């Protein structure tokens, strides 16, 4: 009797959770309950970071500081050029009467050292609705697209990686502009491009960038690099395998992106990456996105 | 002397919390698929030892929390744990009398049933694992059963739970 009720309840829950998205609230409440456990598990990791940060010698810090300063200088030099290019791009686009692509705003978050379900590629991050994170938000690391936010709690959220077998991302071959879809395979260093015809122009080494179609991921971020492209005339489609450029299993810091849709109010000051944007700015974008 | 309701609640829920910590503690990628289902082991112990306190209801709640913790479909662990609790409640009078080595095969069977349900649900929702390592997981869980049993029995005797 009780078993029947429990089984029925679970089956109902699973169906609703799988097919519809009405359970986000319930999941958010439950995630509050289990968040202490996740923090506790992450504690040795973040603790060792803290200890190594506090105990580093002054000398090492000075060296690191100098190095970072140098890096910053280099990046700023590049940025100067970039802003000129951006202005030029805007002018050209105005000539073509197409909408201007505005730069995206980002927020840095950290992965909690927590293992989730081994059969899904997900990670837990330490930002949630309190910081304006919303479901479906794209997540990047320094070298490429990592995935998107799948569930949000108040202080934490889970991110589904692009290599999860149930994940697909619209991409474009950077060299030729060919559009296709990259599907996760379940192994952390392979993406599949299952729908390319045999005569498609694609080579080993081609960079795949996000195409921005579908409206979920911002366009022009690197996604993967083709490592195998075989066309067998006996098969309907070419077998193309790509390797994600993002370090899916190594990054600790990742970037949450609020991409500006063209119909949102134009941003006057576009100075590239705004770190630590106020949460209400994120919520604004959330409303326009949905 | 019998422990109060509250002590029992705290002892049992803290053991479940410890199991959940073990469930999400980071492991190398190769070992992740082999991680035993700690929460299921703890659940089996409490259902065997104090079936009047831990039953299908508590199993279901523990499963739901595990679902939220590991990011699976809500209800996936809950269903497995509820079925697990039901089977143990049917068997507990017999299994309790078994010596510890003899309990291992029983636990193996229970964990295999649980894993089967789990894989069915994963398969239906389109995330079936591509390798057979998943079937090794119940074996490892069963081999770890004596440790779980002895640790939890020590805890239970200390707090005089009955």
Interface residues (C-beta under 8 A of the other chain):
Chain A: X2 X3 X6 X7 X9 X10 X11 X12 X13 X14 X17 X18 X23 X26 X27 X30 X31 X33 X34 X37 X38 X40 X41 X45 X113 X114 X115 X116 X117 X118 X119 X120 X122 X124 X150 X151 X158 X164 X165 X166 X186 X188 X249
Chain B: X17 X20 X21 X23 X24 X25 X26 X27 X29 X32 X33 X35 X55 X56 X57 X59 X60 X63 X64 X65 X67 X68 X69 X70 X71 X72 X73 X74 X75 X76 X78 X79 X82 X83 X86 X121 X122 X125 X126 X127 X128 X129 X130 X134
